[in-house]
Amino acid sequence: MIQDIEPHKFDITYRNRKAADNDYALLFYEDAVLMKHPEGQENAAEFLTFGEVAALTDWKQEEKVSGWKERANYLFSIDDYKYFSVNLRAEELGKEDLEAGPEMVLSWYAQEAFRSLEEMERGFAGITAAQINRWLVNHRHCGRCGKPLHYSENERCMVCENCNITEYPRISPAIIVGIVDGDKLLMTRYAGRAYKKYALIAGFSEVGESLEATVHREVMEEVGLKVKDITYYKSQPWSFSDTLLVGFFARLDGDNAVTLEDGELAEGTWFAREDIPINEEKIALTAEMIRFFAAGNQVFRD
């Protein structure tokens, strides 16, 4: 999955750090980040260091980049490499203000590009940084009093010094459930979405709801079925939607007739193991769960 970047070591522990020239500078303009594009490599990209960023403008280079290093937000580290974010709009700069010399090719990468980078650790770093940057951009002012929020020196949060509200990064819990009936798996396709491949039932938890209760509710809402023996599989951070995904398998409890209840799904079909359409995507929990069941693995403990 996207977070499985071993042998590289990801460390999200918050530290109050200032950036150095050899640290990575993730320059964000809205949801896009500026990266080096190795010539002739379609699904490759490299992060810029603050030292390299100093060469991207031909005006006030040292003063501007020195200020960025002071104001950049520390994100995380992977191995010995430290990652920081810089919000260009907050710095009152646009995409056109950063230009590379002939020896370097630069591209703006939207977050979807991080699904397919050849270097898994860079894709994971890019989308994780995008989630933190999105939170920072969306929480510049207090929702109660309107005063500016300030980055805490002690933990990853934004604080209002006027009314003491604390805002932490948004992480929304959601479930994915593979519904099993003997050797069959229920697979679904969404209605009205660009994504047309088969998937599993999924949905966000509501306030006051356990993950198991979310499974029961989402299954009933989307396909009109009852389930039992809900069994945990794995979890996954999914920064594309600020989500923590939790995967389960569950046995069908009763009749297997599918009723598409709420219009979210275009199809719900039972597939025998040998007929399951396999999704080879390596980054997603859903695809891994489908492959795990199709391979004949035991998904329940009894």
Secondary structure, 3 states (H helix, E strand, C coil): CCCCCCCCCEECCCCCCCCCCCCEEEEEECCEEEEECCCCCCCCCECEEHHHHCCCCCCCHHHHHHHHHHHCEEEEEECCEEEEEEECCCCCCCHHHCCCCCCCCEEEECHHHHHCCCCHHHHHHHHHHHHHHHHHHHCCECCCCCCECEECCCCCCEECCCCCCEECCCCEEEEEEEEEECCEEEEEEECCCCCCCCECEEEECCCCCCHHHHHHHHHHHHHCCCEEEEEEEEEEEEHHHCEEEEEEEEEECCCCCCCCCCCCEEEEEEEEHHHCCCCCCCCCHHHHHHHHHHCCCCCCCC
